[in-house]
Amino acid sequence: MEFVVTLDCLDTEAMAGFWEAALSPLAYRRAFDAPPYLSLVSEEGPTLLLQAVPEPKSTKNRMHLDLGVQDLEPEVDRIVGLGASTVATDMTEHGFRWAVLADPEGNEFCVFVKPSRG
């Protein structure tokens, strides 16, 4: 069985550049590229399949990516520097801390740190 996450987007090329950079700690790279699809693969996670669609995002995502990191603020700053926008920050629940970001086409995703063990 293979696990693939598919993300609808208007510009697969631009979104591939953003997500390759955002996911660079996991060494994602381009694999399959045959319009309307472009896939990003890594040994560290599921395939991210970008699918070109004609309509822009219009409502809240029903599914989203969560990126677990060691240090929240620097990683959020890095990804915002790549073109993401900040939706919400300083979110906490059950010891988890996270920020909600949106990619350049408005798809929300979270960047989080796990509770510290103490």
C-alpha positions in Angstrom: 0.0 0.0 0.0 1.2 3.5 -0.8 0.0 6.7 1.0 -0.4 9.7 -1.2 -1.6 13.2 -0.2 -3.1 15.1 -3.1 -3.3 18.9 -3.1 -5.4 20.8 -5.7 -3.7 23.9 -7.0 -3.8 26.3 -9.9 -0.1 26.3 -10.7 1.6 23.0 -10.0 5.0 24.3 -11.0 4.9 27.3 -8.5 3.4 25.1 -5.8 6.1 22.4 -6.4 8.8 25.0 -5.8 7.1 26.2 -2.6 6.5 22.7 -1.2 10.0 21.4 -2.1 11.5 24.3 -0.2 9.0 24.1 2.7 9.6 20.3 3.1 13.4 20.6 2.4 14.3 19.0 5.8 12.6 15.8 4.5 14.4 15.9 1.2 11.3 16.0 -1.0 12.1 16.0 -4.8 10.1 16.1 -8.0 9.2 12.7 -9.5 6.2 12.2 -11.8 5.4 15.3 -13.9 2.6 14.9 -16.5 0.0 17.6 -16.5 -2.2 18.0 -14.6 -0.1 16.2 -12.0 3.3 16.8 -10.5 4.5 14.6 -7.6 7.0 15.3 -4.8 8.5 12.2 -3.1 10.7 11.6 -0.1 12.0 8.6 1.8 10.7 10.4 4.9 7.0 10.8 4.2 4.1 10.2 1.9 4.1 11.4 -1.7 2.6 14.8 -2.2 0.7 14.9 -5.5 -0.1 18.3 -6.9 -3.1 18.3 -9.1 -3.9 21.3 -11.3 -7.6 22.3 -11.1 -9.3 25.3 -12.8 -10.9 26.8 -9.7 -9.1 28.6 -6.8 -9.5 27.5 -3.2 -12.6 29.0 -1.8 -13.4 27.6 1.6 -11.6 26.0 4.6 -9.6 22.8 3.9 -11.3 19.6 5.0 -7.9 17.9 5.3 -4.5 19.6 5.8 -0.9 18.8 6.4 0.7 19.0 9.8 4.5 19.5 9.9 6.2 18.5 13.1 9.3 20.5 13.9 11.8 20.8 16.8 11.7 24.7 17.1 8.4 26.4 16.1 9.2 30.0 15.6 12.3 29.7 13.4 10.5 27.1 11.2 7.4 29.3 10.9 9.7 32.2 9.9 11.5 30.1 7.4 8.3 28.9 5.7 6.8 32.4 5.7 10.0 33.6 4.0 9.3 31.1 1.3 5.9 32.6 0.5 3.5 31.2 3.1 1.2 33.5 5.0 0.3 33.4 8.7 -3.3 32.5 9.6 -3.0 32.0 13.4 -0.2 31.7 15.9 0.3 30.8 19.5 -2.1 27.9 19.3 -1.9 25.4 22.2 -3.8 22.3 23.2 -2.8 19.2 25.3 0.8 20.5 25.5 1.2 20.9 21.7 2.1 24.3 20.3 1.4 25.2 16.7 0.8 27.9 14.1 -1.6 27.8 11.2 -0.1 28.9 7.9 -1.3 29.1 4.3 0.7 28.2 1.2 0.9 30.7 -1.7 -2.5 29.5 -3.0 -4.2 29.7 0.4 -4.2 26.0 1.4 -3.9 25.9 5.2 -1.4 23.7 7.0 0.0 23.6 10.6 3.5 23.7 11.9 3.7 22.2 15.4 6.0 21.1 18.2 5.1 18.2 20.5 4.8 18.7 24.3 8.1 18.7 26.1 8.8 15.6 28.2 9.4 16.5 31.7 
